[in-house]
Amino acid sequence: MLTTSTTIPLLPGTAIPQIGFGVFLVDPEDTQRVVEDALAVGYRHIDTATGYNNEKEVGAALRASGIPREEIFVTTKLRNDHHKAGDVEGAFERSLEALGLDALDLYLIHWPMPANDRYVDTWKTFETFHADGRAKAIGVSNFQIPHLERLLAETEVVPAVNQVELHPIFQQRELRAFQDGHGIKTESWGPLGQGKYDLFGMVPVQAAAAAHDATPAQVVLRWHLQTGNIVIPKSNRRERMAENLDVFSFELSDDEMRAIDDLDENRRVGGHPDEIN
């Protein structure tokens, strides 16, 4: 049974809460309040990135919450310019300092930036963070199958997670199948489509919402969870945070799951990983 405390194993002794809270596009001046609210309503997985420019404020919220550090799973990501410049060690240490942490639960390469051809070398540096315990798990974001194949062939540690754009019209089925075959967990960013199409107006979503007395957003988040994805919704509003977390009192039927599965158009609404360099 899925609950707010459901976790997905990453490595021996390390597990990630299946639902978390993201702070992409949360203004730094709002971030501490927003993250404190998220923790207060029950989130125990916070996802940030150096490129979001709010790591310091996330760290302040973690300390202000009074929640023991070991109860909160924290992810951040290497910013593209540090990846491009090869400033990986320095960037990692600056993230730890900004967050006020001795170690991360998960550290990700934010984008592969394939035209720069540095992600293999960057990953080898990530492996040292994992080996010395400063990162309990390491992973990637926005990697496609060819990028993952190179890492598997040329490095030692299999990425624990690949965080990618994933929502009902872009379900990344081929990538997910590849990752399942190699023990790489799939984490969804933009799980509600970032408001870039009428997801909540789609008939299968509306029908399931009516059947379960739920909101369309709750239905889509529940679909992610039952699919097996790790999911990181975001909101600046405390009541919406609580609503997004309230997805454990109902279960989508097999027919409802298939109907949402059938919405897949293999269509991105975000940037293509091969084009972000």
Secondary structure by P-SEA (a helix, b strand, c coil): cccccbbbbccccccccccccccccccccaaaaaaaaaaaacccbbbbccccccaaaaaaaaaaaccccccbbbbbbbcaaaaaacaaaaaaaaaaaaaccccccbbbccccccccccaaaaaaaaaaaaaaccccccccccccaaaaaaaaaccccccccccccccccccaaaaaaaaaaccbbbbbccccccccccccccaaaaaaaaaacccaaaaaaaaaaaaccbbbbbbccaaaaaaaaccccccccaaaaaaaaaccccccccccccccc
